[in-house]
Structures are given as C-alpha cells and as structure tokens.
Amino acid sequence: MKIIITENQKNLLLTEGITDGIIRGYKSMEKFTKNILSECKQITGMDFGFLLSWGATLGGLMMPVTQFIEGKYPELTSVDISLIVTGAMVTFYSSNKKSLSKILTEIKERGLIKVFDELLNATTKLKNTFLSFIESLNLTFFKMSNMLAYTFLIPILPQLYQMSQMGYDSVVMNEIIKRILGYGIVLGSSVIIKQLIKKIIDRFRN
C-alpha cells in the first residue's frame, strides 16, 4: 500500500531521525567519559569528577583517538585505556597539576608511557585539525572563546553533513539545533553553537 505524506510530515520524520542520531551520539560520549573516569577512580583512588563539568565535550575529542589506540594496541586492558585516556583528559582539559602528576606516576609504573605519548599526539592532531576547520569558518567570536568547549561536534560531523545534503530549510534546521541544545549536556553559548552549526552546514553544502 502506498502512503502519501505531506512535506511537513517528511521534514518531521527527517528531523526526528537526525536528532535521534545526534542524541544517541551524545549519550555515547557521556557514557564513555563516565565509565573511563569511574574505572580510573577505582584504580588510583583519585576523584576526577571535576572533569565531568565538560560534559559531552570530553567524549567528543577522546572517543575517536581512544578507538584508534585500541585498534593499534588490542592487547591493552580496559584499565590501561582508562588510565591513559584520563591522563589525556587531565592534560587537555584541566590545569590540575597534582592530579596529572599522580596519574602519570601510575602510567609510568605500568609501562604505558609510550602508548600514552602516542595517545597525546593523536589527540593533539585531531584537536588541531578540528580547530583549524573551525577557524576557517571565519567566526571572529572564537578568538575570545575556549574552542575546546565545542569538540563535542566532532563525532556528529557526519550527521551535520547529512543535513547539508538534504536541503533543509531554516525552520527545520533551527528545530534540530533547538533539540540538540535542549538535551542539556553540551557546553558553550547557545547563540555561538547555533551560528557554528549553521556555518558548518553551509560549508558542507558548498
């Protein structure tokens, strides 16, 4: 049986599909971060809860490089991964030298310093690539903002590309952005995030 839907219904279905995919991505980032920090706390006895204030941003940057390291070193245990990833999180997202010193000691004792250095290099490359892309959008307000707060966008770039190819109008795009912000686990100014997402989509369209 052939079902005919209106343009509005089509846009609603597409909006739901894109939004659901992005929200699942955020939940995955959030779960990844909490699991890593929880296991590291059990190993070291240190509380890294201060990092959770970064929300999905941590997972946005660290999940891709963690997958890279896990693929290259399949022999690493979940404990090894938790230690080196938490060390990288503290390095990039905190000025807490005491916590960094303690976790580096643990990493060295377990003979993981080489892998840790490789993880840091991979994270630096991904961060620099992302920030260069953002700077290329000519958004001058980023000169005064902490751009690391927007790395939560890295894993959802495929969905944003998909949006750009579907020819969404401004009403649909604004609704998707509204739902993204409404999820409540992303950092940064909602005004900046709206402009940033729109700029990214425009870049993909071109």
C-alpha positions in Angstrom: 0.0 0.0 0.0 1.4 3.4 -1.0 1.3 6.0 1.8 1.4 9.7 0.8 2.8 12.1 3.4 3.0 15.9 3.3 6.2 17.9 3.1 5.8 18.9 6.7 5.5 15.3 7.8 8.5 14.4 5.7 10.5 17.1 7.3 9.3 16.0 10.8 10.5 12.4 10.1 13.8 13.6 8.8 14.2 15.9 11.8 13.4 13.1 14.2 15.9 10.8 12.5 18.8 13.3 12.5 18.1 14.4 16.1 17.8 10.9 17.4 21.2 10.0 15.9 22.8 13.1 17.4 21.3 12.4 20.8 22.5 8.8 20.7 25.9 10.1 19.9 25.8 12.5 22.9 24.7 9.7 25.2 27.5 7.5 24.0 30.0 10.3 24.7 28.6 10.9 28.1 28.7 7.1 29.0 32.2 6.8 27.6 33.5 9.6 29.8 31.7 8.4 33.0 33.0 4.8 32.5 36.6 5.9 31.9 36.7 8.2 35.0 34.9 5.7 37.2 37.3 2.9 36.4 40.3 5.2 36.8 39.0 6.3 40.2 38.8 2.6 41.3 42.4 2.1 40.2 44.0 5.2 41.6 41.6 6.2 44.4 41.5 9.7 42.9 38.3 11.6 42.1 38.2 13.0 38.6 34.7 14.3 38.9 35.9 17.8 38.2 36.3 16.8 34.5 32.6 15.9 34.2 31.8 19.7 34.0 33.0 19.4 30.4 30.0 17.2 29.6 30.0 15.6 26.1 33.0 17.6 25.1 35.4 15.1 26.6 34.0 12.2 24.7 33.8 14.2 21.5 37.6 14.6 21.4 38.7 11.5 23.3 36.4 8.7 21.8 37.9 8.8 18.3 41.5 8.7 19.5 40.7 6.0 22.0 39.3 3.9 19.2 42.4 4.5 17.2 44.7 3.4 20.1 42.5 0.3 20.9 42.8 -0.7 17.3 46.6 -0.3 17.2 47.2 -1.9 20.6 44.5 -4.6 21.1 46.4 -6.1 24.0 45.6 -3.1 26.2 43.2 -3.8 29.0 40.3 -1.6 30.0 42.4 -0.5 33.0 45.2 0.6 30.7 42.8 2.5 28.5 41.2 4.2 31.4 44.5 5.4 32.8 46.0 6.8 29.6 42.7 8.4 28.5 42.1 10.0 31.9 45.7 11.3 31.8 45.0 12.8 28.4 41.7 14.4 29.6 43.5 16.0 32.5 46.3 17.2 30.2 43.9 18.9 27.7 41.0 20.0 29.9 42.4 20.8 33.3 45.2 22.7 35.0 45.2 20.3 38.0 48.9 19.5 38.1 48.5 17.4 41.3 46.1 15.0 39.6 48.2 14.9 36.5 51.3 14.1 38.4 49.6 11.2 40.3 48.2 9.7 37.2 51.4 10.0 35.3 53.2 8.1 38.0 50.6 5.3 37.7 51.0 5.3 33.9 54.8 5.0 34.2 54.7 2.3 36.7 52.5 0.2 34.4 54.9 0.8 31.5 52.3 2.7 29.5 54.2 5.9 28.9 54.9 5.2 25.2 51.3 4.4 24.4 50.3 7.5 26.5 52.6 9.7 24.4 51.1 8.3 21.2 47.6 9.0 22.5 48.6 12.6 23.3 50.0 13.0 19.8 46.8 11.6 18.2 44.7 13.8 20.4 46.7 16.9 19.5 46.4 16.2 15.8 42.7 15.7 16.0 42.3 18.8 18.1 44.4 21.0 15.8 42.6 19.7 12.7 39.2 20.4 14.3 40.2 23.9 15.5 41.7 24.7 12.1 38.4 23.7 10.4 36.5 25.9 12.9 38.9 28.9 12.4 38.4 28.5 8.6 34.7 29.4 9.1 35.8 33.0 9.9 33.9 33.2 13.2 35.7 36.0 15.0 34.0 35.4 18.3 36.0 32.2 18.7 39.1 34.3 19.3 37.6 35.1 22.7 36.1 31.7 23.4 37.6 28.4 24.5 37.2 26.4 21.3 37.8 23.1 23.1 34.3 23.5 24.5 33.0 22.7 21.0 34.8 19.4 20.4 31.5 17.6 21.2 30.8 18.4 17.5 33.5 16.1 16.1 31.6 12.8 16.3 28.4 14.4 14.9 30.0 16.0 11.8 28.7 13.1 9.6 25.1 13.9 10.7 25.7 17.6 10.0 27.0 16.7 6.6 23.9 14.6 6.0 21.8 17.6 7.0 23.6 19.8 4.5 22.9 17.3 1.7 19.1 17.1 2.4 18.4 20.8 1.7 16.8 21.6 5.0 15.1 25.0 5.2 15.9 27.3 8.1 12.8 26.3 10.1 13.8 22.6 10.1 17.4 23.4 10.8 16.5 25.7 13.7 14.3 22.9 15.2 17.2 20.4 15.0 19.6 22.8 16.7 17.0 23.6 19.3 16.6 19.9 20.2 20.4 19.5 20.3 20.7 22.3 22.8 17.7 21.1 24.7 19.4 17.9 25.5 21.5 19.8 28.1 24.9 18.1 28.1 26.8 20.4 25.7 28.8 23.4 26.7 29.1 26.8 25.3 26.8 29.7 24.4 23.7 28.5 22.6 24.0 31.5 20.3 27.5 30.5 19.3 26.5 26.9 18.9 23.6 27.8 16.6 25.9 30.0 14.5 28.6 27.4 14.4 26.4 24.5 13.3 24.8 26.7 10.6 28.3 27.7 9.4 29.4 24.1 9.3 26.3 23.0 7.3 26.8 25.9 4.9 30.4 24.9 4.4 29.4 21.3 3.7 26.8 22.5 1.2 29.5 24.4 -0.7 
